[in-house]
C-alpha cells in the first residue's frame, strides 16, 4: 500500500494549534534538555512502546504481532487506528497491510528516533512539519522507503 504522494491537506484549526504548541515546546531549552536526557528519553521510549503495544494488542483480533528488524509489527488493524499507511509508536508499528520490506526499513528508523528522543519525539516530529517531504524525521527514515517519493 503506497502512501499518498499528493500535497497534504491543509491543517484543521485544532491541528494548527497543536503544531504551534509543539513548535513552541520544542524551543524551550530546559524542557528540551530534560526530555532529551538519556534516562528520561529511554523511559519515554518505554512508555511509548507500552502504549503502542496496548493500542495494537487491544485492536488486533487476528494474527499475533511479529518482530521485523527491531520493530514489532501489528498488522491487520482497522485504518482508523493509525495514521497514513502505518504509524510507529516506540518500537510498535501499527498498520493494516503496509508491511513491505522497504516500509519496515523506514519504520525501523522511526523506532531508532523514538529510542533517541523518547516522548520528546512527539513535539519534535510535529514541529518538523506537516508535509513529510519537508519533515526531517521522514527524510532521515527515507522518503522513498516510506512511500513519500517516487522510487
N, C-alpha and C positions, 0 to 999 in steps of 0.2 A: 504494500500500500504506500504509494508515493505521497509525500506531503505536498500541500498546495503551494505552487510557486508564484501565485498572484501576490501583489502587494497586500499587506494585512489590512483588514477592515479598520476604519478609524476607531479610536478608543471611545468607549462609553464614558460619560461623566464620572462614574464610580471608578472605572479603570484608570482614568486620567488622574484622579485624586490619589489613588493607590500608587501610581507611578511616581507622582511628585513626592509623596511621603517617603517612598523607598529611596528616591534620589537624595532627599534631604537627610535621611537616616544614614545613608552610605557615606555622607560627607562629614558626619560628626566624628571627629578624630578619636576621642576617648572611647566612644561606643564601638567604633570600628576596631580599635586596638584590642578592646576587651573581647569582642566576638571572634576576632582572628587569633587570639592567644591559643596556642596549640591544644591545651587541655580543654578549653571551652569549645573550640571548633570540633574536636573529636567527640565530645559529649553531644554537641548539636547534631553531628553526623549520626550518632547512635539514636538520638531521639527521632530524627527524620526517617531513618531506616525502619525503626519500630512503627512509626506512623504509616509509612508506605506499606509495610508488611500487614498491619492490621487492616488498612483500607483494601489492599489486594486480596487478602485471605477472606475478608468478610463478603466480598463480591464474587469471588471465584467459586463457581459451583461445579466445574468440571475438572480439567487436568490440574495436577499439583504444580506449584511453581518449580522452576528448574534454574540451575545456575549456569550462566554462559559468560565466561571471561570475567568473573567477579561481579556480574550483575545478576540479581535474582529476577527472572522473567515471570511475570504474572500475566499470561496471555489469556484471551477468551473473555475479557471484561467488556461490559457494555460501553459504548462510545462516550457516554456522558461521564464516565469515571476517570477520565484523563484528558489532557489537552492534546490538540493536533493528532498526530498518528500514534503518540505514546508519550509518557512522562516518566522521568526518573526522579524518585524521591529517596534520597540517601542511596542505598545500594539496590533499591527495588525499582524495576522497570514495569510500569503498568501500560498495557496495550490490549487491543483486540486481536490483531493478527500481523502487526508490523514487526516481524522478527527476522528479517533478512540479516545475513552476517554483517553487512556494512552498517546497518542501523544499530546492531548490537555493539559494534566497534564505536560508533558515535555515542551511544548511551554509556559505554564504559568510561569515556572521557568525562561525561557528566557525573558519573559516580565518583571519579577522582576529584572533580571540582567540589562536590558535596563534602568529601573527606577533608579537603584542604580548608574550605571556608565554613563548614558546619552550617548552622542556621543563618549565618550572615549571608549565605549564598542566596537566600530568598530576596532580600532587598537589593543585593548587588546585581542579581540577574535582572530584576525588574528595572533597576536604574540603568542597565546596559542597553535598554531599548526594546520596543515592541516588535520591530522588524528584525527577524532572525538574521537576515543578511548583513545587518549592521551591529548585531549583538556579539560582543567579544567572546562570550562563552560558547555560543553556537559556532562562531568562526573557529575557535580553538578545537571544538569537537569535530569539525569538518562539515562544511555546509553540504557537500555532495553526499557524504555518508548519511547525513540526516535528512536528505531529500529536499534540501532547500535550494539547490543549484543543479543545473543540468550537468550530467557527467560526460 
